[in-house]
């Protein structure tokens, strides 16, 4: 028996049934990279306005669908086709949202679903709109007064 015969190593003995230390380190590094990137996205999404906050009311995330309907002269009667928008923020003073088509009207009835076939409505004055890319717009405005919300079957909503 030579020295080389006694040093033969069974290659199957090198492949353990459990993950190796190297693969656990790679997984840990990947998890840390994922967390760091998500943290960066969250920080970017919540960064303060460059010129300070002008709003009086605290804003809350509101990621729900809302019906926006052009308002007639009386501020209560619908005067056009409803558009479904995606909520962004809600405050006691107003509402910010995303939409996929330009809105031609400045006065809109915002109808929020309140569960159990209840709808809460507000007459809004849309104050701003900006194109954010990929065919999407971001708009917002202030609440002027409460009005009857428009149930889904009365709005003729366009998606």
C-alpha positions in Angstrom: 0.0 0.0 0.0 1.5 3.3 -1.0 1.0 6.7 0.6 -1.3 7.9 -2.2 -3.5 4.9 -1.6 -4.1 5.8 2.0 -5.0 9.4 1.2 -7.8 8.6 -1.2 -10.9 10.6 -0.2 -14.4 9.5 -1.0 -15.9 12.4 -3.0 -19.4 11.6 -1.7 -18.2 12.4 1.8 -17.6 16.0 0.8 -21.2 16.7 -0.2 -23.2 17.0 3.0 -27.0 16.6 3.2 -27.3 20.0 4.8 -26.4 23.3 3.2 -22.8 24.2 3.3 -21.4 27.1 5.2 -20.6 28.8 1.9 -24.2 28.5 0.6 -25.5 29.9 4.0 -23.2 32.9 3.7 -24.3 33.5 0.1 -28.0 33.3 1.2 -27.3 35.7 4.1 -25.6 38.2 1.8 -28.5 38.0 -0.7 -31.1 38.5 2.1 -29.1 41.5 3.3 -28.9 43.0 -0.2 -32.6 42.5 -0.7 -33.3 44.3 2.7 -31.0 47.1 1.8 -32.6 47.7 -1.6 -36.1 47.6 -0.1 -35.0 50.0 2.6 -33.7 52.4 -0.1 -37.0 52.3 -2.0 -39.0 53.0 1.2 -36.7 55.9 2.0 -37.1 57.3 -1.5 -40.9 57.0 -1.3 -41.1 58.8 2.0 -38.5 61.5 1.6 -39.6 65.0 2.6 -40.5 67.7 0.1 -37.4 69.7 -0.9 -38.8 73.0 0.2 -40.4 71.9 3.4 -43.9 70.6 4.1 -46.7 73.1 3.1 -49.6 70.9 4.0 -51.5 71.5 7.2 -53.0 68.0 7.5 -51.2 64.8 8.1 -51.4 62.4 5.2 -52.1 58.7 5.5 -51.5 56.0 2.9 -54.7 55.1 1.1 -54.0 52.3 -1.5 -57.6 51.7 -2.5 -59.7 52.2 -5.7 -61.8 55.4 -5.7 -64.3 56.6 -8.2 -63.8 60.1 -9.6 -66.7 61.7 -11.4 -66.9 65.1 -13.0 -69.3 67.3 -11.0 -72.1 69.4 -12.4 -72.5 73.1 -11.6 -74.3 72.3 -8.4 -71.3 70.2 -7.2 -73.6 67.2 -6.4 -74.8 66.0 -9.8 -72.5 63.9 -12.0 -71.8 65.4 -15.3 -69.5 62.9 -17.1 -68.0 59.5 -17.1 -66.5 58.1 -13.9 -62.8 57.2 -13.9 -61.4 54.6 -11.4 -58.2 55.9 -9.7 -55.8 54.4 -7.3 -55.5 56.2 -4.0 -52.1 57.4 -2.8 -52.7 59.5 0.3 -55.7 60.7 2.3 -55.9 63.6 4.8 -58.7 65.5 6.4 -58.1 68.2 3.8 -57.7 66.2 0.6 -56.7 63.2 -1.5 -53.8 62.3 -3.7 -54.1 59.5 -6.3 -52.8 57.9 -9.5 -54.6 57.5 -12.8 -53.9 56.3 -16.3 -55.6 59.0 -18.3 -55.6 62.8 -18.2 -58.6 64.3 -16.3 -60.2 67.3 -18.1 -62.3 68.5 -15.2 -61.1 70.4 -12.1 -64.2 69.8 -10.0 -64.8 66.1 -9.3 -66.9 64.0 -7.0 -64.6 61.5 -5.2 -66.6 58.4 -4.1 -65.0 56.2 -1.5 -66.4 52.7 -0.8 -67.1 52.5 3.0 -68.3 48.8 3.0 -71.8 47.4 3.2 -72.9 49.2 0.0 -72.1 52.6 1.6 -70.3 55.3 -0.4 -68.8 58.5 1.1 -68.5 61.4 -1.3 -66.6 64.6 -1.4 -66.6 67.4 -3.9 -63.0 68.0 -4.8 -61.1 70.8 -6.4 -58.2 69.2 -8.2 -55.2 71.4 -7.7 -52.4 69.7 -9.5 -51.5 66.9 -11.9 -48.2 65.6 -13.2 -47.2 62.9 -15.6 -45.0 60.4 -13.8 -44.1 58.1 -16.6 -45.2 54.7 -18.1 -48.6 56.2 -19.0 -49.5 57.2 -15.4 -50.4 60.5 -13.8 -50.4 61.6 -10.2 -53.0 64.2 -9.1 -54.3 65.7 -5.9 -56.7 68.2 -4.6 -58.6 69.5 -1.6 -62.0 68.5 -0.3 -64.6 71.3 -0.7 -67.6 69.8 0.9 -69.3 66.4 1.6 -71.7 65.2 -1.1 -73.5 62.0 -1.6 -71.1 59.2 -2.8 -72.0 57.7 -6.1 -72.5 53.9 -5.9 -70.8 51.7 -8.4 -73.9 51.0 -10.5 -74.8 54.6 -11.0 -71.4 55.9 -12.2 -70.9 54.2 -15.5 -67.2 53.8 -14.5 -64.5 53.5 -17.0 -61.4 51.6 -16.0 
